[in-house]
Every structure is written in structure tokens, then in C-alpha cells.
Amino acid sequence: METPTTDPYEYTVAGSPVAVLHTDGTDIIEILPLPGGRTLESSLTEITKGQARSLIRSLQAAIDEEDA
């Protein structure tokens, strides 16, 4: 019997340089480039303090939801 797949929920906070996604029931958080053609590496090579704070909030939201 195959396990049903669930689409990941996006926890990306405005201002984050990347997208943060998590699928319920897993302990994996995906970090993906935002639409627009940039790679993940180029999205994270240089970020402002504001973008870093937004990324932290995005990750924390995904962690908190899993722990709830």
C-alpha cells in the first residue's frame, strides 16, 4: 500500500530570500529559490539583515507548526 502524499505548506515570510516549505508528518523542511530564475546558492550568497530575520521567521514558523 502506497503512502498518500501531501503537498507541502509554504511558510515563507515576506522579505525572505528563499521559500520555506514543510510537509505534515515529516521532519524535512525544504528551502527552495523563489520564482524568478535565481538559484538557491545565489539567493543565499549575500542577504541583508532584514532578509536574514525573515528567513529565520520562516524557518521558525515551519518548526513551530510541526511541534504543535
NORDAFEN-V133997 format. One record per helix or strand of 3 or more residues. SS is the DSSP state (a for helix, b for strand). FROM is the first residue (numbers start at 1). TO is the last residue. If there is no record, write none. Layout:
# NORDAFEN-V133997
ss->SS from->FROM to->TO
ss->SS from->FROM to->TO
This chain:
# NORDAFEN-V133997
ss->b from->18 to->22
ss->b from->29 to->33
ss->a from->40 to->45
ss->a from->49 to->67
